[in-house]
């Protein structure tokens, strides 16, 4: 003979097996569940958002200043472009043409950094004297990467260092 439990009895059996040690019986009290939190503090590692007050905007009404983009030399484009994502010696995503704020640009014709007296949308139409870019992160034409330059002479790096973030 086969015995079947009614659905209500089966549901009661399942619910009885659930832990109910929290203050409201919801299973969230100390010693319940498994996870990465501390046994002493069940809320360890949990970040809560500040209480939102009605009528208060989430962002400041004056706006948020955008992150300044670096202006990076792109050998394939033979000019400077905004770097929207970069690191480890290279830029991964380029944006619009730009001019470095210090006007110190790489001249691919002779492999030197020079001040640009007439920058036009990421390229230079008139060169000045040799310079060193701010921060010392320079383009190395030998490997196409940006490295920290440990020694500069006449706009050329004479001792290359580690890869640097061009942006």
C-alpha positions as CSV (number, residue, x, y, z in Angstrom):
1,X,0.0,0.0,0.0
2,X,1.4,3.4,-0.9
3,X,1.1,6.4,1.5
4,X,0.9,9.9,0.2
5,X,1.3,13.0,2.4
6,X,-1.0,15.8,1.7
7,X,0.7,18.9,0.2
8,X,0.0,20.9,3.4
9,X,1.8,18.3,5.5
10,X,4.7,18.2,3.2
11,X,5.0,22.1,3.2
12,X,4.9,22.1,7.1
13,X,7.7,19.5,7.1
14,X,9.9,21.6,4.8
15,X,9.3,24.8,6.7
16,X,10.0,23.1,10.0
17,X,13.5,22.1,8.7
18,X,14.4,25.8,8.0
19,X,16.4,27.6,10.7
20,X,14.5,30.3,12.5
21,X,16.8,31.8,15.0
22,X,16.6,35.5,14.1
23,X,14.6,38.0,16.2
24,X,11.7,37.8,13.8
25,X,12.2,34.1,13.0
26,X,13.5,35.0,9.5
27,X,16.7,32.9,9.7
28,X,19.0,36.0,9.8
29,X,20.1,35.9,13.4
30,X,23.5,34.8,14.8
31,X,24.7,31.3,13.9
32,X,22.5,30.8,10.9
33,X,23.4,30.2,7.3
34,X,26.8,29.8,5.6
35,X,29.0,32.3,3.9
36,X,32.0,34.6,4.3
37,X,30.9,36.7,7.2
38,X,32.3,36.5,10.7
39,X,30.5,34.3,13.2
40,X,30.7,37.2,15.7
41,X,29.3,39.8,13.3
42,X,26.8,38.3,10.8
43,X,26.9,41.6,8.9
44,X,30.7,41.7,8.5
45,X,31.6,42.8,4.9
46,X,28.1,44.1,4.2
47,X,28.0,47.6,2.9
48,X,24.8,49.5,3.3
49,X,23.8,52.6,1.4
50,X,23.0,55.8,3.3
51,X,19.4,56.4,4.0
52,X,17.8,58.3,1.1
53,X,15.8,61.3,2.1
54,X,12.8,62.1,-0.1
55,X,13.5,65.2,-2.2
56,X,17.3,64.9,-1.9
57,X,19.0,64.1,-5.2
58,X,21.4,61.2,-5.4
59,X,24.1,63.3,-7.1
60,X,25.1,66.9,-6.3
61,X,23.1,69.4,-8.3
62,X,26.2,71.2,-9.4
63,X,27.4,68.0,-11.1
64,X,30.6,65.9,-10.8
65,X,33.9,66.9,-12.4
66,X,34.8,64.4,-15.1
67,X,38.1,62.4,-14.8
68,X,40.8,64.2,-16.7
69,X,41.9,62.1,-19.7
70,X,45.6,61.7,-20.6
71,X,46.8,62.9,-23.9
72,X,48.9,60.1,-25.4
73,X,51.1,59.6,-28.5
74,X,49.7,57.0,-30.9
75,X,52.3,55.7,-33.3
76,X,49.7,54.3,-35.7
77,X,47.9,57.6,-35.8
78,X,51.1,59.7,-35.8
79,X,49.6,62.0,-33.3
80,X,48.2,62.6,-29.8
81,X,44.8,61.4,-28.7
82,X,42.9,61.3,-25.4
83,X,43.4,58.0,-23.7
84,X,40.1,56.8,-22.2
85,X,41.6,53.5,-20.8
86,X,45.3,52.7,-20.4
87,X,48.0,51.2,-18.3
88,X,51.0,48.8,-18.4
89,X,52.8,51.0,-21.0
90,X,50.0,51.4,-23.5
91,X,46.6,53.0,-24.1
92,X,43.8,50.5,-24.8
93,X,41.1,52.9,-26.0
94,X,41.7,56.3,-27.7
95,X,39.4,59.2,-28.0
96,X,39.6,62.5,-29.8
97,X,42.8,64.2,-30.9
98,X,44.4,66.4,-28.3
99,X,47.5,68.4,-27.4
100,X,49.6,67.7,-24.3
101,X,49.2,70.5,-21.8
102,X,52.9,71.1,-21.6
103,X,53.2,71.1,-25.5
104,X,56.1,68.6,-25.2
105,X,55.4,66.1,-28.1
106,X,57.1,63.1,-29.6
107,X,58.6,63.8,-33.1
108,X,58.6,60.4,-34.9
109,X,60.9,61.8,-37.6
110,X,63.9,62.0,-35.3
111,X,62.7,60.1,-32.2
112,X,63.0,63.0,-29.8
113,X,60.6,64.9,-27.6
114,X,60.3,68.6,-28.6
115,X,58.2,71.6,-27.6
116,X,55.6,72.2,-30.2
117,X,55.1,75.8,-31.1
118,X,52.2,75.1,-33.3
119,X,50.0,72.2,-32.2
120,X,47.0,71.3,-34.4
121,X,44.6,68.6,-33.3
122,X,47.2,66.2,-31.9
123,X,50.0,66.9,-34.4
124,X,52.7,69.5,-34.6
125,X,53.2,71.8,-37.5
126,X,56.3,73.7,-36.0
127,X,58.8,72.3,-33.6
128,X,60.8,74.1,-30.9
129,X,63.6,72.9,-28.7
130,X,64.1,69.5,-27.0
131,X,62.0,68.9,-23.9
132,X,61.0,66.2,-21.3
133,X,57.3,65.5,-20.9
134,X,55.8,66.1,-17.4
135,X,56.0,63.0,-15.3
136,X,58.8,61.5,-17.4
137,X,56.6,58.8,-19.0
138,X,57.8,58.6,-22.6
139,X,57.1,56.7,-25.8
140,X,59.8,54.2,-26.7
141,X,59.7,53.6,-30.5
142,X,61.7,50.4,-30.1
143,X,58.8,48.5,-28.5
144,X,55.9,50.9,-29.0
145,X,55.3,51.1,-25.3
146,X,55.5,54.0,-22.7
147,X,58.2,53.7,-20.1
148,X,59.4,55.8,-17.3
149,X,62.6,57.5,-18.6
150,X,65.3,57.5,-16.0
151,X,67.7,59.7,-18.0
152,X,67.0,62.2,-20.8
153,X,69.4,63.9,-23.1
154,X,68.4,66.3,-25.9
155,X,64.8,65.1,-25.9
156,X,65.7,61.4,-26.1
157,X,65.6,58.8,-23.3
158,X,69.1,57.4,-22.7
159,X,68.0,55.0,-19.9
160,X,64.6,53.4,-19.9
161,X,62.8,52.3,-16.8
162,X,59.7,50.3,-16.0
163,X,56.5,50.5,-18.0
164,X,54.3,53.5,-17.0
165,X,50.7,54.5,-17.4
166,X,50.6,56.8,-20.5
167,X,47.2,58.2,-19.7
